[in-house]
Amino acid sequence: MSVIFWEEPIEIDRRETAYLKVRQADDFPNVRIATPHLPQGQNEARREDALRRLLDAHAASCSRPIVAWYYTPMMLPFSRHLDASTVVYDCMDELSKFRFAPEQLLDLEQELIGRADLVFTGGASLYEAKKNRHPSVHCFPSSVDRDHFAKARRELSQPADQAELKHPRLGFYGVIDERFDIDLLRQAADMRPNWSFVMVGPVVKIGEDELPRAANIHYLGGKTYEQLPAYLSGWDVALMPFAMNESTQFISPTKTPEYLAGGKPVVSTPVRDVVRTYGHLQGVHIASDADGFVRCCEKALEQSREGGDWLAEADLILSATSWATTQARMSGLIAEVLGERASQTASALLVAAE
């Protein structure tokens, strides 16, 4: 089976012609990454027409059956005509709640749900929001590549931009956007000036001037997936300072199991899916304000120094959340749909022959 991962388009000079750049994914010979390149300044109709032509040309060389797997409804306008044997909507976020969400997103999502054979959700809250909108909705909470993040349990060589930061280090990695509690970070850093707060990730949809600035807050920018264990290994505590607003109402952060797999105690704001899935663990601390957040960080720092049985407890939970298990369950559901379609086709041919 081959996998084509269709990326968001990249803009090129308006005088150039649209084209598709396809490359093989590193270490995965059966995965191709397709990146459309579109001229700047095109209106939506011309962009969709160009994307449709590029998709059709590439799909013509693909083997059948085709499984159309959507992570966002915004891909539907140029791909709804695709002759797919199975349509999957993998809903990882309530995208309509995000800042600058397109106006047509909700209508497109309703259309996609209507077309989908299967709907997967990335957490329990999303499952509850979608379960009555489709007859086959399945909850797949965040899984983890344990071997990858378990590298952080060893003393790894520290990246140059983190190596000189003093301990204790309290870190976060991920996109810094409207889901991030800026005020909480500002207050925590002010309350504990001797702690190093390490923020790893790109700043998106909020201005750089909105970020709190202090001698003990360090913004290191975006890093690759391969680099994350090295940064995580140098932290004493891992943070999830999410704002409690519309954009975080349905999130189920993958960071929770990743941080735990890396052997770090976690301090989080009361994100609903974090509380219900991990809030009972000794190594996961929940706080709703700056005072409580700092107190939880102090408890986590003590765990980080002294050890204890909190990590064994976390490992027991993680043993049931591997990507391999999730992939096997998803593949089984898709195989069922393909099998039913094949059976229906055979029945139709039999009737026609009679």
N, C-alpha and C positions, 0 to 999 in steps of 0.2 A: 504494500500500500504506500502511495506517495502522498505527502502533505504539502499543500501550497498555502503559505501564510501571506495573506494579502494585506499590505501595510497602508497607512494613510499616505495620500499623495504628497509629493515634494514639488514645490513650484520652481519653474525654470524661466529663462528669458522668454518674453511674450513672442519673440520672433521665431522661436524654435517650435518643432512639432512634438506633440505628445508621444511618449514612448514608455515602455515597461522594462525596468531593469530586474533581471532574475538572477539570483545567486544561490548557491548551495549553502545550507547552514553548516557552521563548523561542527564537526564530529557527528553529524546526522545526515548520512548520504541520501536518505529518503525524504528530507525536508528541503523545500525550496522557498526562498523569501522573494516575493514579488513586490516591487516598489514602483508605483506609477509616477511618472514625471509629467506635470501639466504646465502649459504656459500660464504666466501670470495674467491677471486681469480678466479671465473668462467669467461669464455669468454662470449661475448654477446649472442651467439647462445644458450649456456647452460642456461644462465639466462632467456632468453625468453622462452625456453622450460619448465623450472621449473615454471615460472609465469603462463604459459598457463595451465599446469597441475593443479596448485593450483586454478586457476580461474574456470576451468571446474568442478572440484570437488565441489566447493562452489556453482556455478551456477546451478548445478543439483538439489539443494534443494530449489531453488528460484521459486516463483510462476510466472505464465505468465499472461499478456505479459511482456517482458523485454524492458525497455528503457535504452539504452546505452548512457550515458551522459559523454562526454569527455571535460576536461579542458585543456588537452595538447595532441598533436598528438603523443607524445612519448609513450603513453599507447597503441597505435594501434598495434604494432608488435605482442603482445601476446594475443590480444583480437579481432582481425579483423574477426575471424571465429565465434564469438559469435552470436547465433541465436536471434538477437534483432528485435523486432517489429518496433522500432523507434530508430534512431541514432541522437543525438543532439551534435553539436560542440559548446560549450560555450567559446567563444574566449575573454578572459579577458585582454590579453596583446599581443603585437607583439613579441613573444618569440624569434624569430630569431634575433632580434636586441640586445638581452641581451649578456653580456659578457659570454664567454665559451659556447655559444649555440651549440648543437650537429650539425654536418655537415648534417645529414639526416633529420633535422627538417622540412625544407621547402618541401622536397619531401613527407614526411609523412603528412604534413598539406594538401597538394594538394590531396593526397589520401583520407584523412578524409573528406575534403570538398566534394569530389566526392561521398562518401558513405553516407554523412549526409542527413537527411530529413529536418533538421532545423539548421540554424546557428544563434546563438545569439552573439552579441558583447557588450562589457562592456563600450562603449562610442561612441560618434559621429565620432571621427576620425577613430576608428577601423571599424565602419560601412561603412564609405566612402571607406576604403581600401578593404573591403570584398564584398561590395554590388553587384559588377559585376561578382563575382566568383561563385555565387550560386543563384538559383531562389527564395529562401526563407530565406533571411537574415533579422534579426530584431534587432533593437537597444534597449538595456536596460542599460541606464546610471546608474552609481553607486547609489544604494539605501542605506537606513539607518535604523537601529533599533533605532527609536527615543526614545522610552522609556528607553532603556539601556543607551544611551549616555546622555539623559536629566538628569540622576542622577548627572552629573557633575555640574548642575546649583545649587545644594545644597552644603553646606559646609560639605564635607565628611572628615572623618578621614584621615589624610595624611600618605602615606606610609613612613616607617622609612628612606628610602634612599633619600626622597625628602623633608621631614618635616623641616630640618634645612637649606635648601637653601634659600637665601635671595630673596626678591622681588625687582624689577619685575622679574617674571619668564616667559620665552618664551620657549615653548616646542614643540617637534616633537615626534611622535611615528610612528614606521614602520621599515621596513628593511633598514639598512644603507648599501648601495651597490653602484654600478656604476651610479645609478640614482640620487645619493645625491651629491649636490654641496659642496664639502669639502672646496674649496677656499672661497666660499661665507660665510660659517659659520666662518671660520678663520678670515676673514676681519671684519665681523659684531661683533664678540666677541672682537676683538682688538679695534674697534671704540667705543664700549660701555662696558668698563670693569666692570661697576657697575650692569650690567644686568646678570642674571643667565640664561644660555642656557642649557636646559634640553633635552637630547637625549635619548629616550626610544626605545630600539629595538636591535636585533642582528646585528652584523657586518658580512656581507657575501660578498665573492668574491673580497674584498679589504683588504689589510693588516692593522692590528692595528696600525702599524707605519706610515701609510698614514694619519691617523686621526689628525686633529689639536688639540693641547693640550694647555690649558690655565686654569688659576685658576677659570674662570667663565664658563667653558664648562664642563658639567657633563654627563658622559655616564653611564646610569643606567642598560643597558642590556635588554634582552627580558622579556616581561611580558605577562600574559595571557589576553585573551579578557575580562574576568571578572574584571581584575584589572585596565583596561584602564580608566574608568570614574573617579576613585580616583585620578589618576595622572593628568588627564585633569582638574579636579576641582581645583587643586592647581596652575594652570597656569593663567597668565594674558592675554597672547596672544598665539595663536597656529600657528605653522610655517609649511610651505611646501617648503623648500629650495631645490627644484629639479634642477639638472643640465639640461641645454638645449642641449641634444645630441640625438643620434639615439635611445637610450634605453627609452627616455621619449617622443618620437615623437607621440606615439599613446596612452599614458596612460590617464586614467580618474580616478584620485585618489578618493577612497572612503572616505579618510580623510576629504575632504571638507565638505560634509554634516554631517559627524560625529562630527567634530569640532564645526560646527554651532549648531547642536542639543545639544551639551554640553554647549552652551551659550558663546562661545569664538570667538572674532574677528579673522580673518585669514589673514596671510600675505604669499603670494606665489610668486614664479617666474612665468613667463608667459607661463605656460603649456597650450597648445591650448584648451583642453576641459574645463579646469578651467576658462579660460578667457571667452569662449563663453557661458558657462552655469551659472557661478557665478560672473563674472567680473563686472556686473552692480550693484551688491549689495553693500550697504554702508559698510557692515561688512566684505567685502573681498577686500583686497588690493593687487595690482600687481606691482612688481618691477623686473627689469632685471639686476640690478647691486647692489653692496654692499651699495653704497650711497643711492640709491633709496629704497633698502630693509630696511635700518635703519630708513629712514624717514617714511616709511609706518608703521614700528613697533611703532614709536612714536605716529602716528595717532591712531593706534589700541589700544595702551595703554591708550590714552585719552578716547576712546570709552569704554574701559573696566572699567575705573574709573567712568565715568560720565553717562553711560547708553545711553538712547536715543531710537529712533524708529528703529534703525538698526536691532535689534533682532526680532522685530515683522515682519519686511520685510523678514528676513531670514526664519522665521517660515512659512510664506505663501508659499515660494518655497518648503520647506521641506514637507509640507502637501501632496504634490503630488509624493513624492519619497520614500514611505514606501516599505519595503520588501514584505509586504502582497500584495500590488498592483502588484509588479513585479511578484511575485509567481503566482498570479491569471492569469495574462496575459500569462506567459510561459505555465502554465498548460492548458490553453485554446488552445494554438497552438498545444501542444502535443496531446491533446484529438482529435483535428481535424484530425491529421495524423493517429492516431489509428482508428478513425471512418472510414476514407477513406480506410484503409487497410482491416478492417473488411468487408466493403461493397464490395471491390474487391474480397475477399475470397469467400463471399457468391455468388457473380456472377459467379465465376469460378466453384463452386460446382454445381450451377444450370445448367450451360452449360454441365458439365460432366454428370450430371444426365440425361439430355435430350439425 
